[in-house]
Amino acid sequence: MAIAVFAYGSLVNRASARTTLGESVVEPIAAELGGWRRRWSLGRDNLAAEKTFARADDDTLPPHVLGLNAEPNAAGDAAALINGALLAIDDQALNRLDLRELRYDRQEVSAAIAGAHSFDAVFLYTAKPENRAAEPPPGAVILGSYLSAVEAGFEALGPGQLALFRETTGPPPVEVVEATLVRERIPLGNPRAW
């Protein structure tokens, strides 16, 4: 069975995907997901999670870190699209991604991929209810290393992909900061830079 994951954040970046999946990562295929929106609505408790970051400018520990999340479009507008990439994977790779995406649930979205594709199943990671932040919690930040990796991935995906990412995501809702990893219990294959 041919399977893929729809990447809409850091997994679009081939180097980031290789952190988890190894050198076998094939070229991402630009794609769009219909009926969904991308938001800065994944919240991580920076003080209690498996990795803790300190601000590079003053060494303080932000209480929360935000990441990207895919959500069904609230208005139910089937015309809503987010751009991203299809990554061809196998069952072993899917299991490794489940470990990496520990704050996300996996669900099948094959029918929502715009246009024809050759995969039997396409999966998406979306925030678990306990990790979804409808509004940014007080003191939340976005790590500059994360935003840079995401934007580099979309830039490499092809002409116009970074502009479309920005258009369908909007600006970061909180401060973007440079940070340093100060504590970690990071599972193998999970990025250490964000």
Beta strands, then each sheet from edge to edge (+ up, - down):
strand 1: 3-7
strand 2: 29-34
strand 3: 36-45
strand 4: 51-55
strand 5: 64-72
strand 6: 81-89
strand 7: 104-108
strand 8: 121-127
strand 9: 140-143
strand 10: 176-177
strand 11: 179-184
sheet 1: 2+ 6- 1+ 8+ 7-
sheet 2: 3+ 5- 9- 10-
sheet 3: 4+ 11-
end
